[in-house]
Structures are given as structure tokens and as C-alpha cells.
């Protein structure tokens, strides 16, 4: 705990004192390895216009409808060399957990042909694989947070060229103890039939399969608000689940200052004492760089560049639509008068979300973001003996510093 507090203090201090003109800090060349220091600090605020559930917990009538939190305080050391070796050690002092911590060997010196060992993001989800500091919206899409497999310990192989890539991985638990568990494997392939500066057409397909922890699975999602303590849709604990398989389909188009992307996920849980459980969801989003900048593209993911005019900054406007369906069952009338309806299967609920937002990147290190989220959800309630709508609205703000 003492080390955790020291690292958190170091992260905040680094955010205040690193040179503002650079996106990373060069440290030294040690043993043939060029070492740099990077970091990311994010502070969030959420203001809830609750409908039925109290999204920030506690008594629904407690009058508290906002939350403020230091969201991330990431410290990252990176090394290039010796030779074709690259390595990274990352730690989030706020969450008290390791981030990317791995070593990569570039076969033939080709960065697109590699072997990787350690903890890294698994090969699935366009949004999950994109850089956190350049997320289009404050919260990732509900389907990304629910279905994408993020960082796990494992080994990966990747190969590709400018317009295509293939990555395969075998993985286990997270490096930090008592977090995600479940051994599995995954693969992702991408193809960009158009890949020019300022114009990219991208398609991707991914598949992951993994064992559940203690044969238990729970699928649930926040209403696109990271500080919300309540999930409006929730499958509940399924204690007879052997494994999970998830198929992901992705597409993206970049045309100058415009970017549109979308992903669809279908996830199937193999159950031992009940029918298998299937859920799915998708999102589509669009972003416009008002100031005219475009995006880069490498390794099957987009990259957000620096403002063309650092002093005036870069402005973005964005909109996103999310849909999730955690229902895989039926509701029928009880033949016994006065008794509740009979639930056959899992009724985890449905949720539709609109998010609109604005981002402002100032110089090379600072970002301000403001989002407004409109939620339309419906879930079966045993106490109400029927489906209950819960349609809150949320205002979100973020201040970010990175180097």
C-alpha cells in the first residue's frame, strides 16, 4: 500500500513537471537499449440524471448525483534494442495494477513480424487495441468493455504488411493477482484495401475462446459511464459455465478529417447444466476533426496525430450509438393465478445508448473531453413481475495529461 501511494504521487508529479514540448521523455541508452519514459494521467467527473437506479450507489434519495475520480495514473518505461528487441514495463498507480509488461522480438527487423511474451492486449477489438489516451469518447463502448479481452499474460505471434495483419495468441491470467483469470487463445486478422495518407478503409475479424474462472460467468455493462457503480443490464451469475467464445467483426473508414468505425460482437457461453447462453451487441461511431487533421494507420489500428497548429490545438466532434442485448430466454404466464411469470433462460436486459462529445487537444500533451450520454434500457424485474425501463442521462468530463 505504501509503494502504491508513492507511485501515485510520482505519476501526478511527473504530469506536472515533464517537459511540455515532448510526447515522451528520453532517459538514456543502457546495454544497447534506448529507454524512454511515458505517462498518462486522467481525472474524470460524472454528473448523473438518474431515472430508476442510483448510478453512483447508496441510497437513491441521498441527493448525491455526481462522482469525481483520478481515473488513471500510468507510468511506462519503454526500450528499443539491443538489436531487434523491444520491451515495455507499465504500471497504473491509480488502479494498482500492471499494464503492458512484455518483450517483443522483431523477426528480421520487421516490426510487423514478431514474437511477443509477457502481458499485452489480446488480438481482438479495434477500440480496445487503440491507444487509451486517444479514445474518441471518455468511456469505451459498452460492448468493448464487456466482450473484449484486454491485457493477459501469454505469448503471441504476428505478421503483416502495410495493408494487412494476422496475430495469434495464447493467454492465461492477468499479471496482477486477483484480477482476470481464464486460460484461452485468440486471433485477429485485418485487411485495408485502401491505405493511403488521409484515406483508409479497414476490415477486421477476431475470435477468442477462454475458460471461465471457477465455472462462473457474469455478463453485465455500465451505461457508458466509467464512474457509475450500477450496471443497468446484468445476466446474473451463471455458475455452470465451462467456457466462452466471442466473435468480433470490425470496420473503419478514414476520409481526411472524418472517421467512422463500428464493431459487432457475438458471445456464447457453454453451460453444463442449462442451455448455452448467447448475447451480442454493437456500436457505430463517427468523429470529425474540425481543425482538419486526419489519422494515421498502422498494425490494424488508427493513430491520432498531434494538432497541425499546437498553439490553437485540435478540435473534434463525435457521436456514437451502442446496442447490447443480454436476453437469451423467454417470459411466460404462470398457470397458477397470482404467481409471478415463469422465466425460461436468462433475461439480462437490453440497452441502447447515444453519446455525443467534443475533444480538445492542446499542444502535444493535454486533452479536454466533454460527453453527454443518453441511455434507454429495459430489464426484467422479479419484484415488479415485468420489464422495467431505466433511462438516465449522464454528463461526463475529463482532463488528461500525457507524455
C-alpha positions as CSV (number, residue, x, y, z in Angstrom):
1,X,0.0,0.0,0.0
2,X,2.8,2.4,0.8
3,X,4.5,1.7,-2.6
4,X,1.2,2.2,-4.3
5,X,0.8,5.7,-2.7
6,X,4.4,6.6,-3.7
7,X,3.9,5.6,-7.3
8,X,0.6,7.5,-7.5
9,X,2.4,10.6,-6.1
10,X,5.2,10.1,-8.7
11,X,2.7,9.9,-11.5
12,X,1.0,13.1,-10.6
13,X,4.4,14.9,-10.0
14,X,5.6,13.7,-13.4
15,X,2.5,15.1,-15.1
16,X,3.2,18.5,-13.6
17,X,7.0,18.7,-14.3
18,X,7.8,16.7,-17.5
19,X,8.7,19.0,-20.5
20,X,5.5,20.1,-22.2
21,X,7.2,20.1,-25.6
22,X,7.7,16.3,-25.9
23,X,5.4,13.4,-26.1
24,X,7.9,11.2,-24.2
25,X,11.0,11.6,-22.1
26,X,14.3,10.1,-23.3
27,X,16.2,8.7,-20.3
28,X,19.4,7.0,-21.5
29,X,20.9,4.2,-23.6
30,X,21.7,1.3,-21.2
31,X,23.0,-2.0,-22.5
32,X,22.2,-1.0,-26.1
33,X,18.6,-0.2,-25.2
34,X,17.2,3.3,-25.8
35,X,15.0,3.9,-22.8
36,X,12.1,6.3,-22.7
37,X,9.6,7.3,-20.1
38,X,5.9,7.8,-20.9
39,X,2.9,8.5,-18.7
40,X,-0.8,9.2,-18.7
41,X,-2.9,11.0,-16.0
42,X,-6.7,11.3,-16.4
43,X,-9.2,13.0,-14.0
44,X,-12.9,12.4,-14.6
45,X,-16.2,13.8,-13.4
46,X,-19.6,12.3,-13.9
47,X,-22.9,14.0,-13.3
48,X,-25.9,11.7,-13.2
49,X,-29.5,12.5,-14.1
50,X,-30.9,9.2,-12.5
51,X,-34.1,7.6,-13.6
52,X,-34.8,4.4,-11.5
53,X,-31.4,3.2,-10.3
54,X,-29.0,5.4,-8.4
55,X,-26.0,5.1,-10.7
56,X,-23.4,6.3,-8.2
57,X,-24.6,3.9,-5.4
58,X,-26.0,4.2,-2.0
59,X,-29.5,5.5,-1.2
60,X,-31.3,6.7,-4.3
61,X,-32.6,9.6,-2.3
62,X,-29.2,10.7,-0.9
63,X,-29.1,13.7,-3.1
64,X,-25.6,12.8,-4.4
65,X,-25.7,12.7,-8.2
66,X,-22.0,13.2,-9.1
67,X,-18.7,11.4,-8.9
68,X,-15.1,12.7,-9.3
69,X,-12.1,10.5,-9.5
70,X,-8.5,10.3,-10.7
71,X,-9.2,7.7,-13.4
72,X,-5.7,6.7,-14.5
73,X,-2.1,7.4,-13.4
74,X,0.0,5.3,-15.8
75,X,3.8,5.1,-15.7
76,X,5.5,3.4,-18.6
77,X,9.2,2.5,-19.4
78,X,10.0,1.5,-23.0
79,X,13.1,0.2,-24.5
80,X,14.3,-0.2,-28.1
81,X,17.2,-2.6,-28.5
82,X,19.6,-4.2,-28.3
83,X,19.2,-5.4,-31.9
84,X,15.6,-6.4,-32.8
85,X,14.4,-6.4,-29.2
86,X,11.7,-4.1,-27.8
87,X,10.4,-4.1,-24.3
88,X,7.9,-2.3,-22.1
89,X,7.0,-2.2,-18.4
90,X,3.8,-0.3,-17.5
91,X,2.0,0.3,-14.2
92,X,-1.2,2.1,-13.3
93,X,-0.6,3.7,-9.9
94,X,-4.3,4.6,-9.6
95,X,-5.6,1.1,-10.2
96,X,-2.6,-0.6,-8.6
97,X,-2.0,-3.0,-11.5
98,X,0.4,-3.7,-14.2
99,X,-0.2,-2.6,-17.8
100,X,1.7,-3.8,-20.9
101,X,4.7,-5.6,-19.5
102,X,6.4,-7.7,-22.2
103,X,9.3,-8.2,-24.5
104,X,9.0,-8.4,-28.3
105,X,11.4,-9.7,-30.9
106,X,11.1,-8.4,-34.4
107,X,11.9,-11.2,-36.8
108,X,14.2,-9.9,-39.5
109,X,14.0,-6.5,-38.0
110,X,10.4,-6.2,-39.3
111,X,8.1,-4.6,-36.7
112,X,5.1,-6.3,-38.4
113,X,6.6,-9.8,-38.0
114,X,7.2,-10.5,-34.3
115,X,7.1,-12.9,-31.3
116,X,5.9,-11.4,-28.1
117,X,6.0,-12.7,-24.5
118,X,4.5,-11.2,-21.3
119,X,1.4,-9.2,-20.7
120,X,-0.2,-7.4,-23.6
121,X,-3.6,-6.6,-25.1
122,X,-5.1,-9.7,-26.7
123,X,-5.8,-9.7,-30.5
124,X,-9.4,-8.6,-30.5
125,X,-11.4,-5.4,-30.7
126,X,-10.4,-2.3,-32.8
127,X,-11.3,0.0,-29.9
128,X,-9.6,-2.0,-27.2
129,X,-6.3,-2.1,-29.1
130,X,-6.3,1.6,-29.9
131,X,-4.4,3.9,-27.5
132,X,-6.3,4.8,-24.4
133,X,-5.1,8.4,-24.5
134,X,-6.7,8.9,-27.8
135,X,-10.1,7.3,-27.2
136,X,-12.8,9.1,-29.2
137,X,-15.1,9.1,-26.2
138,X,-14.5,9.2,-22.4
139,X,-15.9,5.7,-21.9
140,X,-15.2,3.0,-24.4
141,X,-18.3,1.4,-26.0
142,X,-20.3,-0.8,-23.7
143,X,-19.7,-3.9,-25.9
144,X,-15.9,-3.2,-25.9
145,X,-15.8,-3.0,-22.1
146,X,-18.0,-6.2,-21.9
147,X,-16.7,-8.5,-24.5
148,X,-13.1,-7.5,-25.4
149,X,-10.3,-9.5,-23.7
150,X,-7.7,-6.9,-22.6
151,X,-4.3,-7.5,-21.1
152,X,-3.3,-11.0,-20.2
153,X,-0.1,-13.0,-19.7
154,X,0.8,-15.0,-22.8
155,X,2.7,-15.5,-26.0
156,X,1.8,-14.1,-29.4
157,X,3.0,-14.2,-33.0
158,X,2.2,-11.6,-35.5
159,X,2.8,-11.0,-39.2
160,X,1.7,-8.5,-41.8
161,X,2.4,-5.7,-44.2
162,X,1.1,-2.2,-44.7
163,X,-2.4,-3.2,-45.5
164,X,-2.9,-6.5,-43.7
165,X,-2.1,-8.2,-40.4
166,X,-2.5,-11.5,-38.6
167,X,-2.0,-12.1,-34.9
168,X,-2.5,-15.2,-32.8
169,X,-2.1,-15.5,-29.1
170,X,-2.4,-18.0,-26.2
171,X,-3.0,-16.4,-22.8
172,X,-3.7,-17.0,-19.1
173,X,-4.5,-14.7,-16.2
174,X,-3.6,-11.0,-15.7
175,X,-0.1,-10.3,-14.3
176,X,-1.6,-8.5,-11.3
177,X,-3.1,-11.1,-8.9
178,X,-6.8,-11.4,-8.2
179,X,-7.9,-9.8,-11.5
180,X,-9.0,-11.5,-14.7
181,X,-8.5,-15.3,-15.0
182,X,-9.2,-18.0,-17.5
183,X,-6.8,-19.6,-20.0
184,X,-7.6,-19.3,-23.7
185,X,-6.5,-18.3,-27.1
186,X,-7.3,-15.7,-29.7
187,X,-6.6,-14.5,-33.2
188,X,-7.3,-11.3,-35.3
189,X,-6.9,-10.6,-38.9
190,X,-7.2,-7.2,-40.6
191,X,-7.3,-6.0,-44.2
192,X,-7.2,-2.5,-45.6
193,X,-8.0,-2.4,-49.3
194,X,-7.5,1.3,-49.2
195,X,-4.5,2.5,-47.2
196,X,-3.3,6.0,-48.2
197,X,-2.4,9.1,-46.3
198,X,-5.7,10.5,-45.1
199,X,-7.8,7.7,-46.6
200,X,-8.2,4.3,-45.1
201,X,-10.7,1.5,-45.4
202,X,-10.2,-1.2,-42.8
203,X,-11.9,-4.5,-42.1
204,X,-11.2,-6.9,-39.2
205,X,-12.2,-10.2,-37.8
206,X,-11.3,-11.7,-34.4
207,X,-12.1,-14.8,-32.3
208,X,-11.3,-15.5,-28.7
209,X,-12.1,-18.5,-26.5
210,X,-11.3,-18.9,-22.9
211,X,-12.2,-20.9,-19.8
212,X,-14.2,-19.3,-17.0
213,X,-12.9,-18.7,-13.5
214,X,-14.4,-21.3,-11.1
215,X,-17.1,-22.2,-13.8
216,X,-18.8,-18.9,-13.2
217,X,-19.7,-16.2,-15.7
218,X,-21.5,-12.9,-15.2
219,X,-22.1,-10.6,-18.2
220,X,-23.1,-7.0,-17.4
221,X,-22.5,-3.4,-18.5
222,X,-22.3,0.1,-17.2
223,X,-24.3,2.8,-19.1
224,X,-21.1,4.2,-20.8
225,X,-20.1,5.9,-17.6
226,X,-16.9,4.6,-16.0
227,X,-17.7,6.1,-12.6
228,X,-21.1,4.5,-12.4
229,X,-21.3,1.8,-9.7
230,X,-24.5,0.2,-11.1
231,X,-24.9,-1.9,-14.2
232,X,-28.3,-1.5,-15.8
233,X,-28.2,-4.8,-17.7
234,X,-26.9,-7.9,-16.0
235,X,-27.1,-11.6,-16.7
236,X,-26.5,-12.5,-13.0
237,X,-24.1,-15.3,-12.0
238,X,-24.2,-18.4,-14.2
239,X,-22.3,-21.0,-12.0
240,X,-22.3,-23.8,-14.5
241,X,-20.3,-22.1,-17.3
242,X,-17.4,-24.1,-18.8
243,X,-16.0,-21.6,-21.4
244,X,-16.8,-18.6,-23.5
245,X,-16.2,-17.9,-27.2
246,X,-16.6,-14.4,-28.8
247,X,-16.6,-13.5,-32.4
248,X,-15.8,-9.9,-33.3
249,X,-16.3,-8.1,-36.7
250,X,-14.9,-4.6,-37.2
251,X,-14.9,-1.9,-39.9
252,X,-13.4,1.6,-40.2
253,X,-13.2,4.3,-42.8
254,X,-11.0,7.4,-42.6
255,X,-11.6,10.2,-45.1
256,X,-9.4,13.2,-44.4
257,X,-10.8,14.8,-41.2
258,X,-13.6,12.3,-40.9
259,X,-13.5,8.8,-39.2
260,X,-16.3,6.3,-39.0
261,X,-16.0,2.9,-37.3
262,X,-18.1,0.1,-35.9
263,X,-17.8,-3.3,-34.2
264,X,-20.2,-6.2,-33.7
265,X,-19.7,-8.9,-31.0
266,X,-21.4,-12.2,-30.6
267,X,-20.6,-14.2,-27.4
268,X,-21.5,-17.7,-26.5
269,X,-21.2,-19.3,-23.0
270,X,-21.1,-23.1,-22.9
271,X,-23.1,-24.2,-19.9
272,X,-23.1,-27.6,-18.3
273,X,-26.5,-27.8,-16.6
274,X,-28.5,-25.3,-18.7
275,X,-28.9,-24.3,-22.3
276,X,-25.9,-22.4,-23.6
277,X,-26.2,-18.6,-23.2
278,X,-25.7,-16.2,-26.2
279,X,-25.5,-12.4,-26.1
280,X,-24.5,-9.8,-28.6
281,X,-24.1,-6.1,-29.2
282,X,-22.5,-3.4,-31.5
283,X,-21.6,0.2,-31.8
284,X,-21.2,2.6,-34.6
285,X,-19.4,6.0,-34.2
286,X,-18.2,9.0,-36.2
287,X,-15.7,11.7,-35.4
288,X,-14.9,14.9,-37.3
289,X,-11.7,16.8,-36.8
290,X,-13.0,20.3,-37.1
291,X,-9.4,21.7,-37.5
292,X,-8.7,19.5,-40.4
293,X,-6.3,16.8,-39.1
294,X,-6.5,13.2,-40.1
295,X,-5.5,9.9,-38.6
296,X,-2.6,7.5,-39.2
297,X,-2.9,3.8,-39.6
298,X,-0.5,1.0,-38.6
299,X,-0.8,-2.6,-37.5
300,X,-4.6,-2.6,-38.0
301,X,-5.4,0.3,-35.7
302,X,-5.8,4.1,-36.2
303,X,-3.4,6.6,-34.7
304,X,-4.3,10.1,-33.6
305,X,-1.7,12.7,-34.6
306,X,-0.8,16.0,-33.0
307,X,-2.5,19.2,-33.8
308,X,-1.4,20.9,-37.0
309,X,-1.2,24.1,-35.1
310,X,-0.1,23.2,-31.5
311,X,-0.9,26.7,-30.1
312,X,-4.5,26.7,-31.2
313,X,-4.9,22.9,-30.8
314,X,-7.1,20.3,-32.4
315,X,-10.9,20.1,-32.0
316,X,-13.0,17.0,-32.5
317,X,-16.8,16.4,-32.6
318,X,-18.1,12.8,-32.2
319,X,-21.3,10.8,-31.9
320,X,-21.8,7.1,-31.1
321,X,-24.7,4.7,-30.9
322,X,-24.4,1.5,-28.8
323,X,-26.7,-1.5,-28.5
324,X,-26.4,-4.5,-26.2
325,X,-28.8,-7.5,-25.8
326,X,-28.2,-9.8,-22.8
327,X,-31.6,-11.5,-23.1
328,X,-31.5,-15.2,-24.1
329,X,-34.7,-16.6,-22.7
330,X,-38.5,-16.2,-22.6
331,X,-41.1,-15.0,-20.2
332,X,-44.4,-16.8,-20.0
333,X,-47.5,-16.6,-17.9
334,X,-47.7,-18.7,-14.7
335,X,-50.6,-21.2,-14.9
336,X,-51.1,-20.6,-11.2
337,X,-53.1,-17.5,-10.6
338,X,-51.3,-14.8,-8.6
339,X,-47.9,-16.3,-9.1
340,X,-45.0,-14.4,-10.9
341,X,-44.3,-15.1,-14.6
342,X,-42.0,-18.1,-15.5
343,X,-38.5,-17.1,-16.7
344,X,-37.0,-19.7,-19.1
345,X,-33.4,-18.9,-19.7
346,X,-31.6,-15.6,-18.9
347,X,-33.2,-12.2,-19.1
348,X,-30.2,-9.9,-18.6
349,X,-31.8,-6.9,-20.3
350,X,-31.3,-4.6,-23.4
351,X,-29.6,-1.3,-23.5
352,X,-29.4,1.4,-26.2
353,X,-27.1,4.4,-25.7
354,X,-26.4,7.6,-27.6
355,X,-23.2,9.5,-26.8
356,X,-22.2,12.9,-28.2
357,X,-19.0,14.6,-27.4
358,X,-16.3,17.1,-28.0
359,X,-12.5,16.7,-27.6
360,X,-9.9,19.4,-27.5
361,X,-6.2,18.5,-27.8
362,X,-3.9,21.4,-26.8
363,X,-0.2,21.2,-27.9
364,X,1.3,17.7,-27.6
365,X,0.3,16.8,-24.0
366,X,-3.1,18.0,-22.9
367,X,-6.6,16.9,-23.7
368,X,-10.0,18.1,-22.5
369,X,-13.2,16.0,-23.2
370,X,-16.9,16.5,-22.6
371,X,-19.6,13.9,-23.3
372,X,-23.3,13.7,-22.9
373,X,-24.8,10.2,-22.7
374,X,-28.5,9.3,-23.2
375,X,-29.5,5.8,-22.1
376,X,-32.6,3.7,-22.9
377,X,-32.5,0.3,-21.0
378,X,-35.0,-2.4,-20.1
379,X,-34.6,-5.4,-17.8
380,X,-36.9,-7.9,-16.2
381,X,-37.5,-7.3,-12.5
382,X,-38.8,-10.2,-10.4
383,X,-40.1,-7.8,-7.8
384,X,-42.1,-5.8,-10.4
385,X,-43.1,-9.1,-12.2
386,X,-42.3,-7.5,-15.5
387,X,-39.9,-5.4,-17.6
388,X,-38.7,-2.1,-16.1
389,X,-37.4,0.8,-18.1
390,X,-34.5,2.8,-16.8
391,X,-33.5,5.8,-18.9
392,X,-30.9,8.0,-17.3
393,X,-28.8,10.8,-18.8
394,X,-25.1,11.4,-17.8
395,X,-22.7,14.4,-18.3
396,X,-19.1,13.4,-18.3
397,X,-15.9,15.5,-18.3
398,X,-12.2,14.5,-18.5
399,X,-8.9,16.4,-18.1
400,X,-5.9,14.5,-19.4
401,X,-2.2,15.0,-19.5
402,X,0.2,12.6,-21.3
403,X,3.8,12.5,-22.3
